[in-house]
């Protein structure tokens, strides 16, 4: 049996199946990128809930593999050379899992870099900007008298939707016929913006029919349906 006892995180979240990839996460847009990826690839894994309510993300055990105190993080007992490997940052985890499984990333080098471009588009643009809309529209920021921050982030989120809309015109997915990690990274955030953040009207989501169509196709995938609820918010360690 694989021994993960050298990793402090397993003291707080014991591995019932140490031979499986360990996922430390919460079903947020960034978190479900990895649970969806794992469900799509069929790679065996064991999920652990990192509760923000109890500040699990700030615990020494979690910080031992995710020093930026952000979910998700993974611990792969079968990393390169057969040695355990922890990985943090959702984009890096998606690339790692695509390379590990040979799935959801084009084999052609040029197409691979094109996919990575769109992954970075999500990481650097869609995620941060949509998150700010959520803060200023739904959470504490909505009480600010100065509405310029909200207006700024709404305008930028609308612009990013326009970039994505243009890319998806005539394509099923961001990379064309093939569903990739670029889609897995992007559409949880689109879903969250128009759903949980209730900002669809603000960003004029109706004006982006190709994005809407791709989002609907994304959330209909069986692996996505499963992954969106993992880890369960009522789950234990």
Secondary structure as GFF3:
##gff-version 3
##sequence-region A 1 237
A	DSSP	alpha_helix	9	12	.	.	.	ID=ss1
A	DSSP	beta_strand	21	25	.	.	.	ID=ss2
A	DSSP	alpha_helix	29	41	.	.	.	ID=ss3
A	DSSP	beta_strand	45	49	.	.	.	ID=ss4
A	DSSP	three_ten_helix	56	58	.	.	.	ID=ss5
A	DSSP	alpha_helix	60	63	.	.	.	ID=ss6
A	DSSP	beta_strand	73	76	.	.	.	ID=ss7
A	DSSP	three_ten_helix	80	82	.	.	.	ID=ss8
A	DSSP	beta_strand	85	88	.	.	.	ID=ss9
A	DSSP	alpha_helix	90	101	.	.	.	ID=ss10
A	DSSP	alpha_helix	109	121	.	.	.	ID=ss11
A	DSSP	pi_helix	122	126	.	.	.	ID=ss12
A	DSSP	alpha_helix	127	137	.	.	.	ID=ss13
A	DSSP	three_ten_helix	140	143	.	.	.	ID=ss14
A	DSSP	alpha_helix	148	168	.	.	.	ID=ss15
A	DSSP	alpha_helix	181	194	.	.	.	ID=ss16
A	DSSP	three_ten_helix	205	207	.	.	.	ID=ss17
A	DSSP	alpha_helix	209	219	.	.	.	ID=ss18
A	DSSP	alpha_helix	222	227	.	.	.	ID=ss19
###
